[in-house]
C-alpha cells in the first residue's frame, strides 16, 4: 500500500527536525576525555555523579546502563534527556550525556526523536522515513 504524499512529507520533515534540533545543541563528543577522567579517579567523575545510571527493566531487575559515548551538552538538552531517563553527568566542569546507543548520527537516536516530538508537539502517528 502506498503512503499518501503529505504523510511522506511529514516523515521527511520529522527526520529533518531531529537533525536540525541536535545540530543546534552545540554538543560535542568527549568520550576519550571522560573515560580518562573516570580512570584517574578525578573528583566529580564517579558513578555516584551520574543521574539515571541505573535502570529497572520490565521484570523488575535492576542494571547499570551501558554508556558508549559521552557528549558535552548544555543544561537545556541535559534537562530534556534527564526527563527521558538518560544518564547525565553533572559536576563543576560541565554536563555530559552518557549516550547508550552507537548509531553513527546522534539525531537518529529514538530519545532525540522523542524529545523533538515533545518540544514541537508532533503527532505520534507521524513516523520517520524508513
Backbone torsions as a table, in degrees:
resi	resn	phi	psi	omega
1	UNK	NA	134.6	-176.8
2	UNK	-88.3	133.9	176.7
3	UNK	-71.9	150.7	176.4
4	UNK	-75.6	160.8	-172.0
5	UNK	-63.0	-40.8	-177.4
6	UNK	-67.2	-35.7	178.5
7	UNK	-65.3	-40.7	178.0
8	UNK	-63.1	-41.7	177.9
9	UNK	-63.8	-36.9	176.9
10	UNK	-64.6	-38.5	178.0
11	UNK	-61.2	-47.3	179.8
12	UNK	-63.9	-40.3	179.3
13	UNK	-62.1	-40.1	179.1
14	UNK	-63.9	-44.4	176.4
15	UNK	-56.5	-48.0	-177.4
16	UNK	-65.9	-38.4	178.3
17	UNK	-64.1	-40.6	178.1
18	UNK	-63.4	-43.8	-179.9
19	UNK	-63.0	-48.5	-179.2
20	UNK	-65.4	-40.7	179.7
21	UNK	-58.2	-50.4	-178.3
22	UNK	-66.1	-44.3	-178.2
23	UNK	-63.2	-26.7	178.6
24	UNK	-80.5	-6.1	-176.6
25	UNK	-80.4	-11.4	-179.8
26	UNK	55.5	40.0	177.9
27	UNK	-92.4	151.9	175.7
28	UNK	-142.5	148.1	-177.2
29	UNK	-76.8	128.7	178.9
30	UNK	-132.1	38.1	-175.4
31	UNK	-57.0	-49.6	-177.5
32	UNK	-60.1	-43.8	179.9
33	UNK	-61.9	-49.3	-176.5
34	UNK	-65.7	-41.1	177.3
35	UNK	-61.1	-40.7	178.4
36	UNK	-62.9	-46.3	-178.5
37	UNK	-63.5	-37.2	174.9
38	UNK	-64.7	-43.8	-177.3
39	UNK	-66.1	-27.1	179.6
40	UNK	-90.8	5.5	-178.3
41	UNK	54.0	40.6	178.3
42	UNK	-65.9	132.6	177.7
43	UNK	-53.1	133.8	-179.1
44	UNK	93.8	-9.0	-178.6
45	UNK	-119.9	76.8	-178.6
46	UNK	-144.0	154.4	179.0
47	UNK	-51.6	-33.7	-178.6
48	UNK	-66.7	-15.1	178.8
49	UNK	-89.8	-2.9	-176.3
50	UNK	-100.8	120.0	173.0
51	UNK	-76.1	140.9	175.4
52	UNK	64.0	32.6	177.6
53	UNK	-74.1	-27.2	-179.7
54	UNK	-105.6	150.0	178.8
55	UNK	-133.4	163.5	172.9
56	UNK	-122.3	124.4	-179.5
57	UNK	-82.3	179.7	-176.4
58	UNK	-64.6	-18.3	177.2
59	UNK	-89.6	1.9	179.9
60	UNK	84.4	5.8	179.4
61	UNK	-85.7	138.4	179.6
62	UNK	-95.0	151.4	177.5
63	UNK	-155.7	170.7	178.4
64	UNK	-100.4	133.8	179.3
65	UNK	-64.0	142.5	179.9
66	UNK	-92.9	95.8	-177.5
67	UNK	-82.6	123.4	-177.9
68	UNK	-100.7	-28.9	-178.7
69	UNK	-142.7	152.8	174.5
70	UNK	-117.2	122.5	-179.8
71	UNK	-114.7	124.2	174.0
72	UNK	-71.5	124.4	-176.4
73	UNK	-131.2	165.4	175.9
74	UNK	-86.0	170.6	-175.8
75	UNK	-66.0	-30.6	179.3
76	UNK	-63.2	-54.7	-178.4
77	UNK	-67.6	-33.3	177.0
78	UNK	-61.3	-40.9	178.2
79	UNK	-63.6	-43.3	178.5
80	UNK	-65.7	-40.8	178.4
81	UNK	-67.0	-38.9	178.9
82	UNK	-62.8	-38.1	176.8
83	UNK	-62.1	-25.0	178.0
84	UNK	-91.5	9.2	178.4
85	UNK	64.8	36.9	176.6
86	UNK	-90.3	146.5	179.5
87	UNK	-64.7	129.4	179.3
88	UNK	-129.4	126.8	176.4
89	UNK	-104.2	120.6	177.9
90	UNK	-124.8	134.0	173.8
91	UNK	-155.6	-169.9	-178.0
92	UNK	-68.1	-11.7	-177.0
93	UNK	-97.1	-18.0	-179.8
94	UNK	155.5	-165.5	-179.2
95	UNK	-130.0	132.8	-180.0
96	UNK	-131.3	143.8	173.5
97	UNK	-98.1	128.4	175.2
98	UNK	-88.5	95.1	-176.3
99	UNK	-75.1	129.9	-176.0
100	UNK	-105.6	7.5	177.3
101	UNK	-113.9	161.0	178.9
102	UNK	-131.3	33.1	173.5
103	UNK	-69.4	155.4	-173.7
104	UNK	-65.8	-26.7	-179.9
105	UNK	-121.2	126.3	-178.3
106	UNK	-59.3	-37.4	-174.6
107	UNK	-65.6	-11.0	176.0
108	UNK	-89.3	-5.8	178.1
109	UNK	-63.3	141.3	-179.8
110	UNK	-58.7	-36.6	-178.3
111	UNK	-64.1	-35.8	177.7
112	UNK	-68.2	-41.8	176.2
113	UNK	-59.3	-45.1	179.6
114	UNK	-60.1	-41.3	179.1
115	UNK	-65.4	-45.6	179.8
116	UNK	-61.7	-42.3	177.9
117	UNK	-59.3	-41.5	179.7
118	UNK	-70.8	-44.1	-177.7
119	UNK	-64.5	-42.9	-175.2
120	UNK	-101.3	6.2	177.2
121	UNK	53.4	53.1	-178.0
122	UNK	-85.7	135.2	179.3
123	UNK	-54.4	128.6	-179.5
124	UNK	-62.9	-18.2	179.6
125	UNK	-73.2	-21.4	-179.6
126	UNK	-75.6	124.8	179.0
127	UNK	-107.2	162.3	174.0
128	UNK	-74.9	156.7	178.1
129	UNK	-67.4	148.6	-176.6
130	UNK	-66.9	NA	NA
